[in-house]
């Protein structure tokens, strides 16, 4: 099992080494020498696992789904150890727990931060924070490919015609993900530059937005979104991580592909239009709607950032949108809209079938010919059940450790949905650096749980606690 984990994770060690090297170049080019040593240390330490290229020989073996799940979890625990090194070795006297907290928060694309004032940070460290999110978003997409066999056929077929992946197909799809992910990052960077964002800001924001991350290169959005045009552009760019990674490609090649590949994105478009329309009707007309639209885009994409004048009385509704989440094959988190709408259809059919037992009701999604079986709905229900149990448990722990019950509930929701705290959820004033050690340990654990597909936790639980 551990040999497979090494095979899987060493690619990301290569990326960490490359990002360390780029930060070294960036530091020397702009005469930023304060933290350059920390990137040298990270580069040297991150290449140690690459010795496995020499020691371990490639073997064609069948890997169980349990091994794949455990390997993904190991990655979420171990890779942030490397990412934490520049924080720990920096000039800012950060404890290793705080450094690891920041690294896990970035790698899981959550965005909680122990830094109170971003302006005081070295530019290279700001860039490292954004890079950790970009790397974490890529790792999440790779992990979906690795664990694709635990999903139902409907979700799998939004990505591929294959019912199961061999190593060649995994490599092919992973390469495609890396290319598209990098390409979209570059597109976001170019668009931000076109609309007069500073290049350094554009670079950081492009890595944040593509990964559904919450780290910002500034203390607040107002300092960079200083016009209506910038607010609207930024809002639309946040939606890139709401839809499927391949949505734009599938849309441009619609005549050459099957409709199933954009089916979920069609649902998401309808869902987004309905949400925007409802907000447009209900929100006070004196409120700047571009601010509301930014909060909507930030919620559905699980990014979580917002402007200071985002209405706090809507915080609960934004939390609901955060919980629902985005596309199955995107970097957004959440329970996923397609799962929730499928469960809704299934529940309505079950209720009606009891009232009219002689009628036959088919569980079929709109715009689809695929009939979903009961086992798919049971998986969805169990995922939601695990989320509710996790939410209640974490809320209780955080409340015991010092936060109010309301703030504990909000923070727990954001943690499990890997979404940053902000004015939108009325948690902008939370200081993570001052939280107790116990609170940070639990937040680290549940940030990782939130990023791992909840269904995979049930499979592991069944494996070790129900042998038969």
VENGI-V666214 format. One record per residue. N is the residue number from 0. OMEGA is omega in degrees with one decimal (none if undefined). NEAR is the number of other C-alpha atoms within 10 Angstrom. Layout:
N/OMEGA/NEAR + N/OMEGA/NEAR
This chain:
0/-176.2/12 + 1/176.4/11 + 2/176.6/13 + 3/178.5/15 + 4/178.8/18 + 5/177.3/19 + 6/-175.0/17 + 7/-170.9/18 + 8/-174.0/20 + 9/174.3/21 + 10/-179.6/14 + 11/171.0/17 + 12/175.7/22 + 13/179.6/16 + 14/177.0/15 + 15/177.7/22 + 16/179.5/22 + 17/178.9/15 + 18/175.8/21 + 19/179.8/25 + 20/178.3/17 + 21/177.0/15 + 22/175.3/24 + 23/178.2/21 + 24/-179.8/15 + 25/-179.3/17 + 26/-179.7/20 + 27/-177.6/12 + 28/-177.4/10 + 29/176.6/10 + 30/177.9/10 + 31/-170.9/16 + 32/-173.3/14 + 33/-174.3/14 + 34/-174.0/21 + 35/179.0/23 + 36/-177.4/14 + 37/179.3/20 + 38/173.4/27 + 39/179.0/17 + 40/-179.7/15 + 41/178.6/22 + 42/-178.4/23 + 43/-177.4/11 + 44/-177.0/15 + 45/179.0/24 + 46/-179.6/17 + 47/178.9/11 + 48/-178.2/15 + 49/174.2/17 + 50/179.5/10 + 51/175.1/14 + 52/-178.5/12 + 53/-173.7/7 + 54/-175.9/8 + 55/176.2/11 + 56/-177.4/10 + 57/178.2/10 + 58/175.7/8 + 59/179.4/7 + 60/179.4/8 + 61/-176.6/8 + 62/179.9/12 + 63/179.3/9 + 64/178.5/17 + 65/178.4/16 + 66/179.7/15 + 67/-179.4/19 + 68/-179.5/22 + 69/178.7/17 + 70/177.7/23 + 71/179.5/22 + 72/176.7/19 + 73/178.7/15 + 74/179.8/21 + 75/178.2/24 + 76/-171.0/16 + 77/-176.5/12 + 78/175.2/22 + 79/175.2/22 + 80/176.8/18 + 81/-178.8/18 + 82/-177.8/30 + 83/-173.2/24 + 84/178.1/21 + 85/175.7/25 + 86/-174.9/24 + 87/-178.3/18 + 88/-179.2/20 + 89/-177.8/19 + 90/-170.8/13 + 91/175.7/14 + 92/-179.2/10 + 93/175.5/16 + 94/-177.7/12 + 95/177.7/15 + 96/177.9/15 + 97/178.0/21 + 98/179.7/24 + 99/176.6/24 + 100/179.5/26 + 101/-178.7/27 + 102/178.3/30 + 103/178.7/30 + 104/177.5/31 + 105/-175.3/32 + 106/176.4/32 + 107/179.7/35 + 108/-179.8/35 + 109/175.9/33 + 110/172.6/30 + 111/-176.5/28 + 112/176.6/25 + 113/-179.1/18 + 114/-176.6/17 + 115/-177.2/13 + 116/-177.4/11 + 117/-178.9/17 + 118/-177.8/12 + 119/-177.4/10 + 120/172.3/16 + 121/-177.6/18 + 122/-179.2/19 + 123/179.0/23 + 124/173.9/22 + 125/177.7/20 + 126/178.5/21 + 127/177.8/24 + 128/179.9/28 + 129/179.2/29 + 130/-179.9/27 + 131/176.0/30 + 132/-179.8/30 + 133/179.2/28 + 134/179.8/22 + 135/176.8/29 + 136/177.9/29 + 137/178.9/22 + 138/179.1/23 + 139/179.5/25 + 140/176.3/20 + 141/-178.5/21 + 142/176.0/21 + 143/177.5/20 + 144/-177.9/20 + 145/-176.0/23 + 146/-171.3/18 + 147/-177.3/19 + 148/178.2/14 + 149/-179.7/17 + 150/177.7/17 + 151/-174.9/17 + 152/-179.5/18 + 153/-179.6/18 + 154/-179.8/19 + 155/-175.4/21 + 156/169.2/16 + 157/-179.2/20 + 158/-170.9/19 + 159/173.8/15 + 160/-177.2/10 + 161/176.3/11 + 162/178.1/11 + 163/-177.0/14 + 164/164.8/16 + 165/-175.7/11 + 166/-179.7/12 + 167/-179.6/9 + 168/176.3/14 + 169/179.3/16 + 170/-179.1/15 + 171/-179.1/10 + 172/179.5/17 + 173/177.2/19 + 174/178.7/13 + 175/177.9/13 + 176/-177.8/18 + 177/-179.4/14 + 178/-178.1/12 + 179/179.9/16 + 180/178.7/21 + 181/-179.4/15 + 182/179.5/12 + 183/175.4/20 + 184/179.5/21 + 185/179.0/17 + 186/178.4/14 + 187/178.2/22 + 188/-179.2/22 + 189/-179.4/16 + 190/178.8/16 + 191/177.5/22 + 192/178.4/16 + 193/-178.6/12 + 194/166.4/13 + 195/168.3/11 + 196/177.0/18 + 197/-173.9/12 + 198/179.3/14 + 199/177.8/14 + 200/-179.5/18 + 201/-179.8/22 + 202/180.0/22 + 203/-178.8/23 + 204/-180.0/27 + 205/178.7/24 + 206/177.5/28 + 207/-173.7/29 + 208/-178.5/34 + 209/-176.8/30 + 210/-174.4/37 + 211/-177.2/33 + 212/-178.0/36 + 213/177.7/28 + 214/175.7/31 + 215/178.3/21 + 216/179.9/23 + 217/-179.8/16 + 218/179.4/14 + 219/-176.0/16 + 220/-176.4/15 + 221/-177.0/14 + 222/179.3/9 + 223/176.6/16 + 224/-172.7/16 + 225/175.9/10 + 226/180.0/9 + 227/-179.1/12 + 228/-179.4/12 + 229/178.6/16 + 230/-178.0/20 + 231/179.3/16 + 232/179.9/15 + 233/179.6/21 + 234/179.5/22 + 235/178.9/14 + 236/175.9/21 + 237/-177.9/31 + 238/176.3/25 + 239/-179.7/24 + 240/176.1/29 + 241/179.8/31 + 242/178.4/25 + 243/179.1/25 + 244/-176.4/22 + 245/-175.0/20 + 246/-178.8/21 + 247/179.6/15 + 248/-179.7/12 + 249/180.0/17 + 250/179.5/15 + 251/-179.5/10 + 252/-173.0/11 + 253/-177.2/14 + 254/-176.3/9 + 255/-174.8/9 + 256/176.4/12 + 257/-175.7/13 + 258/-177.5/16 + 259/-176.9/19 + 260/177.8/23 + 261/-177.1/22 + 262/-177.9/20 + 263/179.6/25 + 264/174.7/23 + 265/175.9/16 + 266/-176.9/17 + 267/177.3/22 + 268/178.6/13 + 269/179.2/10 + 270/-178.7/13 + 271/179.5/18 + 272/179.2/10 + 273/179.8/12 + 274/179.6/15 + 275/-179.4/15 + 276/179.5/11 + 277/178.3/11 + 278/-179.0/15 + 279/-178.9/14 + 280/-169.7/9 + 281/-175.0/8 + 282/177.7/14 + 283/-176.6/11 + 284/177.6/9 + 285/179.8/6 + 286/177.4/12 + 287/-172.7/13 + 288/177.3/16 + 289/176.3/15 + 290/177.3/19 + 291/-179.7/23 + 292/177.5/20 + 293/179.5/24 + 294/177.1/26 + 295/-179.8/26 + 296/-179.9/28 + 297/-179.7/31 + 298/-174.7/32 + 299/179.0/32 + 300/179.2/32 + 301/174.4/35 + 302/170.2/35 + 303/-179.5/32 + 304/179.5/27 + 305/175.6/27 + 306/-175.9/19 + 307/-178.3/16 + 308/172.6/13 + 309/-175.1/23 + 310/-177.9/19 + 311/178.6/16 + 312/177.3/11 + 313/-172.9/16 + 314/-179.4/19 + 315/178.6/14 + 316/176.9/15 + 317/176.3/21 + 318/177.6/22 + 319/178.5/14 + 320/177.9/21 + 321/-179.8/29 + 322/-179.6/24 + 323/174.8/23 + 324/-172.7/26 + 325/-173.9/30 + 326/175.7/28 + 327/-177.4/26 + 328/173.8/25 + 329/-179.8/25 + 330/175.9/32 + 331/179.6/35 + 332/179.1/33 + 333/179.0/28 + 334/179.1/24 + 335/-175.7/20 + 336/-175.5/21 + 337/177.2/22 + 338/-176.9/20 + 339/179.4/17 + 340/176.8/14 + 341/177.9/18 + 342/178.8/18 + 343/179.3/13 + 344/179.6/16 + 345/-178.6/20 + 346/179.0/14 + 347/179.0/12 + 348/179.3/16 + 349/179.6/15 + 350/-178.3/11 + 351/-179.1/13 + 352/176.0/14 + 353/178.1/10 + 354/179.9/10 + 355/-173.3/11 + 356/-178.8/11 + 357/179.4/8 + 358/178.0/10 + 359/-179.3/10 + 360/-177.2/14 + 361/178.9/12 + 362/-177.5/20 + 363/178.6/15 + 364/176.2/19 + 365/-179.9/11 + 366/-177.5/12 + 367/176.0/12 + 368/-176.1/9 + 369/176.1/13 + 370/-177.3/11 + 371/-178.7/17 + 372/-175.6/13 + 373/-178.2/10 + 374/178.0/10 + 375/-179.2/16 + 376/177.4/21 + 377/176.8/12 + 378/-179.2/18 + 379/-179.1/21 + 380/180.0/16 + 381/177.0/14 + 382/178.8/19 + 383/178.4/17 + 384/177.2/13 + 385/178.2/14 + 386/-178.0/22 + 387/179.1/13 + 388/179.3/11 + 389/-179.0/18 + 390/179.7/22 + 391/-178.6/14 + 392/-177.6/14 + 393/178.4/24 + 394/179.8/23 + 395/-179.0/16 + 396/-177.7/17 + 397/178.2/24 + 398/177.9/18 + 399/-176.3/13 + 400/170.2/15 + 401/-178.5/12 + 402/175.3/18 + 403/-177.2/13 + 404/179.7/14 + 405/179.9/11 + 406/177.2/17 + 407/178.5/22 + 408/-179.4/20 + 409/-178.6/20 + 410/179.2/24 + 411/177.4/26 + 412/-179.8/25 + 413/-179.9/27 + 414/-178.4/29 + 415/177.9/26 + 416/178.7/30 + 417/-177.0/33 + 418/-175.3/34 + 419/175.1/29 + 420/-179.6/25 + 421/177.1/22 + 422/-177.6/19 + 423/179.8/30 + 424/177.6/27 + 425/177.2/19 + 426/-172.7/16 + 427/-174.9/14 + 428/-176.0/9 + 429/-179.5/18 + 430/-175.7/13 + 431/-179.1/17 + 432/-177.1/17 + 433/177.0/11 + 434/178.9/15 + 435/177.8/12 + 436/-178.4/13 + 437/178.8/12 + 438/-179.1/20 + 439/178.0/19 + 440/-179.5/14 + 441/178.4/15 + 442/176.4/22 + 443/-179.4/22 + 444/-174.6/18 + 445/169.1/20 + 446/178.3/27 + 447/177.8/22 + 448/179.3/22 + 449/-177.7/24 + 450/176.3/25 + 451/178.4/21 + 452/-174.4/21 + 453/178.8/19 + 454/-180.0/19 + 455/176.9/21 + 456/178.0/18 + 457/179.5/14 + 458/177.5/14 + 459/178.6/16 + 460/179.1/12 + 461/-178.1/12 + 462/-172.0/12 + 463/-177.6/9 + 464/178.0/8 + 465/-172.7/8 + 466/-177.0/7 + 467/none/6
